[in-house]
Amino acid sequence: MQLPYRFLYKIQKKVLTAEIEEYMKKVLQEISEGKGFEIAMVEVGEQDHVHIFASAHPKIAPSYIVKMIKGITARNLFLKFPQLKKKLWKGHLWNPSYYIETIGSISEDVIKKYIENQKKI
């Protein structure tokens, strides 16, 4: 008998420098414009995770947005910063897991303040 396990991995190295962050934000805006959703806010926390406040038509699945963001940003960042891939375990930029929260019971202003405060941590 085997027991099922669930694992959550985090990038161990803080690789999202100011230069990489600036370029990533530009790429994120290009992705959102090209794929039909809107990114209202992006903030990097502790150089190893990213908070994104986005909105999309109900026909665009949140999992599609995540797939586009992870795939396209990784490819673009590795092309512009090839040394980045060497710093990461197995050369992967993004952890395979992610968290999505729909906005409904709390206001957009509360979410924006939370994301803004991530930069200060």
N, C-alpha and C positions, 0 to 999 in steps of 0.2 A: 504494500500500500504506500502510495506517495502522497505527501501533503502539499497542497498548493501554497505558494508564497507570493506576496506582492512586494516589489522593491521600488523605491524612489531614489534616483541618483541626481546629484547636483553637480554642476561644474565645480571642480575643486580649485581651479585657479581663477583669480580675478583678472580676466583678460580684456574686459571692455573699457579700454582707456578713453580719454576725452576725444581723441582723434577717431577712434573706431566708432564711438558713440555718435559723433557728428555725422559720419558717413552712413552709419546704419539708419539714422533718422531720415536722411535724404532718400535712401533706398526704400524705406518703409512707405514714405509718401508716394514714391513712384509706383510701388506695388499697389497701394490702395487706389490710386487713380486708374491704373490699368486693369484692375480686377473688379472694380465696381463697388467698393466699400469706402468708408471714410475713417481716417484715423484723426481723432481730435487731440490726442495727447500721447506722448511717449516719454518714459523716464526710466533711466537705468539705476538700479539700486545695488550698492556695494560692488560694483564692477562685475557682477556675476548673474544678474537676473534683470529682466525687462518687464515693465508694466506698460500696457497699451490700453488706451480707452478708445474704442472704435464703435462704429454703428454701420449697419448694413440692412439691405432689403431682406424681408423674411425669406425670400427664395434663396438667399446665399447662406449656406450652412456655416455655422461657426467653425466646424472642423475643416472646411475648405479654406477659410481665412487663415487658420493656424497652419495648415499645410503650405499655403502660398508664402506666408511670412517666414516660416522656418526654412523652407527649401530655397527660396530666392535670396533671402538675406545671407544664408550660409554660403551659397555659391558666389555671390558678389563680394562678400567680405574676404573669402579665401583667395579670390582673384586679386583683390586690391592689397591685401595683407597676407601674403603667402606664409610668413613666419608664424601667423596665428595658428595654423593647423598643427604645427609642430609642438605647440605649447599645450594642446588639448589631448586628453586621453583618447586614443584611437582616432584622433583627428575629427571628432564630432563636435560641432559648435553647440547644438541645442540638446538638452535633456529630452528624451522621448515623451515625457509626461508634460502636462500643462494644466492650468486651471482656468475655467471660464465661469463668469458670473453674469447673469442677465440683470439689467437694471430695472427695477420696478418698485420694490418696497423702500428704496432709498433714492435720494435725488442725485442728479448728475453732478451737482456742486460738491456733494460729499465725496463722490468718487474722484473728482478732479483734485480736491484738496488732499485726499489720501495719496494719489499718484504724485502730486507736487512734493509732498513730504518725503517721498522715497529718496529723492536726491540728497536730502539733508542727513540721511542715516549713514 
